[in-house]
Amino acid sequence: MKRLLLVVGALWLTLGEASVVMAAADAAGPLDSTSKAAIALAAGFAIGLAAFGAALAQGRMAAAAMESIGRNPNSAEKIQVPMILGLAFIEALAIYALLIAFFLQGKI
């Protein structure tokens, strides 16, 4: 639990620093190298964390669906469509993170 809190805290500080840097950069003018580095780190962490979370969610969803179909093969048609919709929504979240990373890279 402590390790998870440490990782979440470090990511929050990194992403929070980038937002503060971008707000200060809008007010001050051009970015310096430290600001650019913070934005690049935030973009990298954003896409990495989103891809990791999406991969875990998709794996758990597919495993649960396969287990359900294995226990009751007659329910395969009823499980397949909601599973595919859920996978699409999970993938959409990862794509949103990719767009955010592109927007952050545009600030550099």
mmCIF file of the C-alpha atoms, coordinates in Angstrom:
data_MODEL
# 
_entry.id   MODEL 
# 
loop_
_atom_site.group_PDB 
_atom_site.id 
_atom_site.type_symbol 
_atom_site.label_atom_id 
_atom_site.label_alt_id 
_atom_site.label_comp_id 
_atom_site.label_asym_id 
_atom_site.label_entity_id 
_atom_site.label_seq_id 
_atom_site.pdbx_PDB_ins_code 
_atom_site.Cartn_x 
_atom_site.Cartn_y 
_atom_site.Cartn_z 
_atom_site.occupancy 
_atom_site.B_iso_or_equiv 
_atom_site.pdbx_formal_charge 
_atom_site.auth_seq_id 
_atom_site.auth_comp_id 
_atom_site.auth_asym_id 
_atom_site.auth_atom_id 
_atom_site.pdbx_PDB_model_num 
ATOM 1   C CA . MET A 1 1   ? 0.000   0.000   0.000   1.00 0.00 ? 1   MET A CA 1 
ATOM 2   C CA . LYS A 1 2   ? 2.831   2.355   0.839   1.00 0.00 ? 2   LYS A CA 1 
ATOM 3   C CA . ARG A 1 3   ? 4.494   1.587   -2.467  1.00 0.00 ? 3   ARG A CA 1 
ATOM 4   C CA . LEU A 1 4   ? 1.310   2.360   -4.376  1.00 0.00 ? 4   LEU A CA 1 
ATOM 5   C CA . LEU A 1 5   ? 0.892   5.653   -2.540  1.00 0.00 ? 5   LEU A CA 1 
ATOM 6   C CA . LEU A 1 6   ? 4.518   6.519   -3.298  1.00 0.00 ? 6   LEU A CA 1 
ATOM 7   C CA . VAL A 1 7   ? 4.074   5.859   -7.020  1.00 0.00 ? 7   VAL A CA 1 
ATOM 8   C CA . VAL A 1 8   ? 0.780   7.741   -7.206  1.00 0.00 ? 8   VAL A CA 1 
ATOM 9   C CA . GLY A 1 9   ? 2.296   10.651  -5.267  1.00 0.00 ? 9   GLY A CA 1 
ATOM 10  C CA . ALA A 1 10  ? 5.307   10.821  -7.570  1.00 0.00 ? 10  ALA A CA 1 
ATOM 11  C CA . LEU A 1 11  ? 3.107   10.790  -10.668 1.00 0.00 ? 11  LEU A CA 1 
ATOM 12  C CA . TRP A 1 12  ? 0.807   13.424  -9.190  1.00 0.00 ? 12  TRP A CA 1 
ATOM 13  C CA . LEU A 1 13  ? 3.756   15.677  -8.407  1.00 0.00 ? 13  LEU A CA 1 
ATOM 14  C CA . THR A 1 14  ? 5.175   15.242  -11.899 1.00 0.00 ? 14  THR A CA 1 
ATOM 15  C CA . LEU A 1 15  ? 1.880   15.862  -13.684 1.00 0.00 ? 15  LEU A CA 1 
ATOM 16  C CA . GLY A 1 16  ? 0.958   18.667  -11.281 1.00 0.00 ? 16  GLY A CA 1 
ATOM 17  C CA . GLU A 1 17  ? 4.286   20.367  -11.891 1.00 0.00 ? 17  GLU A CA 1 
ATOM 18  C CA . ALA A 1 18  ? 3.664   20.304  -15.620 1.00 0.00 ? 18  ALA A CA 1 
ATOM 19  C CA . SER A 1 19  ? 0.300   22.018  -15.270 1.00 0.00 ? 19  SER A CA 1 
ATOM 20  C CA . VAL A 1 20  ? 1.796   24.703  -13.034 1.00 0.00 ? 20  VAL A CA 1 
ATOM 21  C CA . VAL A 1 21  ? 4.657   25.161  -15.490 1.00 0.00 ? 21  VAL A CA 1 
ATOM 22  C CA . MET A 1 22  ? 2.252   25.513  -18.415 1.00 0.00 ? 22  MET A CA 1 
ATOM 23  C CA . ALA A 1 23  ? 0.150   28.071  -16.525 1.00 0.00 ? 23  ALA A CA 1 
ATOM 24  C CA . ALA A 1 24  ? 3.257   30.048  -15.618 1.00 0.00 ? 24  ALA A CA 1 
ATOM 25  C CA . ALA A 1 25  ? 4.560   29.772  -19.165 1.00 0.00 ? 25  ALA A CA 1 
ATOM 26  C CA . ASP A 1 26  ? 1.361   31.222  -20.592 1.00 0.00 ? 26  ASP A CA 1 
ATOM 27  C CA . ALA A 1 27  ? 1.764   34.235  -18.309 1.00 0.00 ? 27  ALA A CA 1 
ATOM 28  C CA . ALA A 1 28  ? 5.529   34.644  -18.673 1.00 0.00 ? 28  ALA A CA 1 
ATOM 29  C CA . GLY A 1 29  ? 6.051   33.997  -22.363 1.00 0.00 ? 29  GLY A CA 1 
ATOM 30  C CA . PRO A 1 30  ? 8.490   31.477  -23.898 1.00 0.00 ? 30  PRO A CA 1 
ATOM 31  C CA . LEU A 1 31  ? 9.404   28.272  -22.055 1.00 0.00 ? 31  LEU A CA 1 
ATOM 32  C CA . ASP A 1 32  ? 12.822  27.568  -20.578 1.00 0.00 ? 32  ASP A CA 1 
ATOM 33  C CA . SER A 1 33  ? 14.513  24.152  -20.694 1.00 0.00 ? 33  SER A CA 1 
ATOM 34  C CA . THR A 1 34  ? 13.236  23.090  -17.243 1.00 0.00 ? 34  THR A CA 1 
ATOM 35  C CA . SER A 1 35  ? 9.658   23.808  -18.263 1.00 0.00 ? 35  SER A CA 1 
ATOM 36  C CA . LYS A 1 36  ? 10.079  21.874  -21.481 1.00 0.00 ? 36  LYS A CA 1 
ATOM 37  C CA . ALA A 1 37  ? 11.541  18.924  -19.568 1.00 0.00 ? 37  ALA A CA 1 
ATOM 38  C CA . ALA A 1 38  ? 8.629   18.924  -17.109 1.00 0.00 ? 38  ALA A CA 1 
ATOM 39  C CA . ILE A 1 39  ? 6.093   18.959  -19.931 1.00 0.00 ? 39  ILE A CA 1 
ATOM 40  C CA . ALA A 1 40  ? 7.911   16.144  -21.743 1.00 0.00 ? 40  ALA A CA 1 
ATOM 41  C CA . LEU A 1 41  ? 7.962   14.039  -18.559 1.00 0.00 ? 41  LEU A CA 1 
ATOM 42  C CA . ALA A 1 42  ? 4.279   14.685  -17.968 1.00 0.00 ? 42  ALA A CA 1 
ATOM 43  C CA . ALA A 1 43  ? 3.423   13.636  -21.518 1.00 0.00 ? 43  ALA A CA 1 
ATOM 44  C CA . GLY A 1 44  ? 5.463   10.459  -21.182 1.00 0.00 ? 44  GLY A CA 1 
ATOM 45  C CA . PHE A 1 45  ? 3.931   9.555   -17.841 1.00 0.00 ? 45  PHE A CA 1 
ATOM 46  C CA . ALA A 1 46  ? 0.418   10.287  -19.123 1.00 0.00 ? 46  ALA A CA 1 
ATOM 47  C CA . ILE A 1 47  ? 0.629   7.937   -22.082 1.00 0.00 ? 47  ILE A CA 1 
ATOM 48  C CA . GLY A 1 48  ? 2.555   5.294   -20.155 1.00 0.00 ? 48  GLY A CA 1 
ATOM 49  C CA . LEU A 1 49  ? 0.103   5.236   -17.273 1.00 0.00 ? 49  LEU A CA 1 
ATOM 50  C CA . ALA A 1 50  ? -2.899  5.186   -19.606 1.00 0.00 ? 50  ALA A CA 1 
ATOM 51  C CA . ALA A 1 51  ? -1.474  2.357   -21.708 1.00 0.00 ? 51  ALA A CA 1 
ATOM 52  C CA . PHE A 1 52  ? -0.655  0.336   -18.587 1.00 0.00 ? 52  PHE A CA 1 
ATOM 53  C CA . GLY A 1 53  ? -4.114  0.848   -17.120 1.00 0.00 ? 53  GLY A CA 1 
ATOM 54  C CA . ALA A 1 54  ? -5.856  0.041   -20.388 1.00 0.00 ? 54  ALA A CA 1 
ATOM 55  C CA . ALA A 1 55  ? -3.814  -3.131  -20.822 1.00 0.00 ? 55  ALA A CA 1 
ATOM 56  C CA . LEU A 1 56  ? -4.674  -4.318  -17.312 1.00 0.00 ? 56  LEU A CA 1 
ATOM 57  C CA . ALA A 1 57  ? -8.365  -3.543  -17.770 1.00 0.00 ? 57  ALA A CA 1 
ATOM 58  C CA . GLN A 1 58  ? -8.553  -5.251  -21.151 1.00 0.00 ? 58  GLN A CA 1 
ATOM 59  C CA . GLY A 1 59  ? -6.786  -8.331  -19.817 1.00 0.00 ? 59  GLY A CA 1 
ATOM 60  C CA . ARG A 1 60  ? -9.110  -8.609  -16.839 1.00 0.00 ? 60  ARG A CA 1 
ATOM 61  C CA . MET A 1 61  ? -12.199 -8.089  -18.994 1.00 0.00 ? 61  MET A CA 1 
ATOM 62  C CA . ALA A 1 62  ? -11.171 -10.693 -21.554 1.00 0.00 ? 62  ALA A CA 1 
ATOM 63  C CA . ALA A 1 63  ? -10.257 -13.189 -18.829 1.00 0.00 ? 63  ALA A CA 1 
ATOM 64  C CA . ALA A 1 64  ? -13.604 -12.706 -17.088 1.00 0.00 ? 64  ALA A CA 1 
ATOM 65  C CA . ALA A 1 65  ? -15.496 -13.077 -20.361 1.00 0.00 ? 65  ALA A CA 1 
ATOM 66  C CA . MET A 1 66  ? -13.623 -16.247 -21.316 1.00 0.00 ? 66  MET A CA 1 
ATOM 67  C CA . GLU A 1 67  ? -14.217 -17.698 -17.855 1.00 0.00 ? 67  GLU A CA 1 
ATOM 68  C CA . SER A 1 68  ? -17.938 -16.916 -18.133 1.00 0.00 ? 68  SER A CA 1 
ATOM 69  C CA . ILE A 1 69  ? -18.150 -18.499 -21.562 1.00 0.00 ? 69  ILE A CA 1 
ATOM 70  C CA . GLY A 1 70  ? -16.198 -21.507 -20.289 1.00 0.00 ? 70  GLY A CA 1 
ATOM 71  C CA . ARG A 1 71  ? -18.675 -22.029 -17.464 1.00 0.00 ? 71  ARG A CA 1 
ATOM 72  C CA . ASN A 1 72  ? -21.733 -21.485 -19.646 1.00 0.00 ? 72  ASN A CA 1 
ATOM 73  C CA . PRO A 1 73  ? -21.002 -21.895 -23.385 1.00 0.00 ? 73  PRO A CA 1 
ATOM 74  C CA . ASN A 1 74  ? -24.599 -21.078 -24.336 1.00 0.00 ? 74  ASN A CA 1 
ATOM 75  C CA . SER A 1 75  ? -24.136 -17.487 -23.112 1.00 0.00 ? 75  SER A CA 1 
ATOM 76  C CA . ALA A 1 76  ? -21.343 -16.673 -25.575 1.00 0.00 ? 76  ALA A CA 1 
ATOM 77  C CA . GLU A 1 77  ? -23.597 -14.544 -27.788 1.00 0.00 ? 77  GLU A CA 1 
ATOM 78  C CA . LYS A 1 78  ? -24.878 -12.563 -24.794 1.00 0.00 ? 78  LYS A CA 1 
ATOM 79  C CA . ILE A 1 79  ? -21.366 -11.918 -23.454 1.00 0.00 ? 79  ILE A CA 1 
ATOM 80  C CA . GLN A 1 80  ? -19.540 -11.087 -26.688 1.00 0.00 ? 80  GLN A CA 1 
ATOM 81  C CA . VAL A 1 81  ? -21.255 -7.793  -27.615 1.00 0.00 ? 81  VAL A CA 1 
ATOM 82  C CA . PRO A 1 82  ? -20.968 -6.146  -24.158 1.00 0.00 ? 82  PRO A CA 1 
ATOM 83  C CA . MET A 1 83  ? -17.365 -7.329  -23.949 1.00 0.00 ? 83  MET A CA 1 
ATOM 84  C CA . ILE A 1 84  ? -16.474 -5.741  -27.284 1.00 0.00 ? 84  ILE A CA 1 
ATOM 85  C CA . LEU A 1 85  ? -18.205 -2.490  -26.287 1.00 0.00 ? 85  LEU A CA 1 
ATOM 86  C CA . GLY A 1 86  ? -16.341 -2.442  -22.990 1.00 0.00 ? 86  GLY A CA 1 
ATOM 87  C CA . LEU A 1 87  ? -13.031 -3.044  -24.751 1.00 0.00 ? 87  LEU A CA 1 
ATOM 88  C CA . ALA A 1 88  ? -13.774 -0.165  -27.121 1.00 0.00 ? 88  ALA A CA 1 
ATOM 89  C CA . PHE A 1 89  ? -14.486 2.180   -24.197 1.00 0.00 ? 89  PHE A CA 1 
ATOM 90  C CA . ILE A 1 90  ? -11.280 1.129   -22.446 1.00 0.00 ? 90  ILE A CA 1 
ATOM 91  C CA . GLU A 1 91  ? -9.280  1.704   -25.626 1.00 0.00 ? 91  GLU A CA 1 
ATOM 92  C CA . ALA A 1 92  ? -10.930 5.120   -26.038 1.00 0.00 ? 92  ALA A CA 1 
ATOM 93  C CA . LEU A 1 93  ? -9.507  6.149   -22.661 1.00 0.00 ? 93  LEU A CA 1 
ATOM 94  C CA . ALA A 1 94  ? -6.016  5.221   -23.826 1.00 0.00 ? 94  ALA A CA 1 
ATOM 95  C CA . ILE A 1 95  ? -6.548  7.208   -27.031 1.00 0.00 ? 95  ILE A CA 1 
ATOM 96  C CA . TYR A 1 96  ? -7.643  10.243  -24.983 1.00 0.00 ? 96  TYR A CA 1 
ATOM 97  C CA . ALA A 1 97  ? -4.391  9.996   -23.037 1.00 0.00 ? 97  ALA A CA 1 
ATOM 98  C CA . LEU A 1 98  ? -2.492  9.849   -26.323 1.00 0.00 ? 98  LEU A CA 1 
ATOM 99  C CA . LEU A 1 99  ? -4.223  13.047  -27.451 1.00 0.00 ? 99  LEU A CA 1 
ATOM 100 C CA . ILE A 1 100 ? -3.338  14.743  -24.168 1.00 0.00 ? 100 ILE A CA 1 
ATOM 101 C CA . ALA A 1 101 ? 0.279   13.690  -24.635 1.00 0.00 ? 101 ALA A CA 1 
ATOM 102 C CA . PHE A 1 102 ? 0.260   15.171  -28.148 1.00 0.00 ? 102 PHE A CA 1 
ATOM 103 C CA . PHE A 1 103 ? -1.206  18.428  -26.816 1.00 0.00 ? 103 PHE A CA 1 
ATOM 104 C CA . LEU A 1 104 ? 1.492   18.568  -24.137 1.00 0.00 ? 104 LEU A CA 1 
ATOM 105 C CA . GLN A 1 105 ? 4.189   17.947  -26.747 1.00 0.00 ? 105 GLN A CA 1 
ATOM 106 C CA . GLY A 1 106 ? 2.763   20.840  -28.752 1.00 0.00 ? 106 GLY A CA 1 
ATOM 107 C CA . LYS A 1 107 ? 3.551   23.140  -25.809 1.00 0.00 ? 107 LYS A CA 1 
ATOM 108 C CA . ILE A 1 108 ? 7.276   22.409  -26.081 1.00 0.00 ? 108 ILE A CA 1 
# 
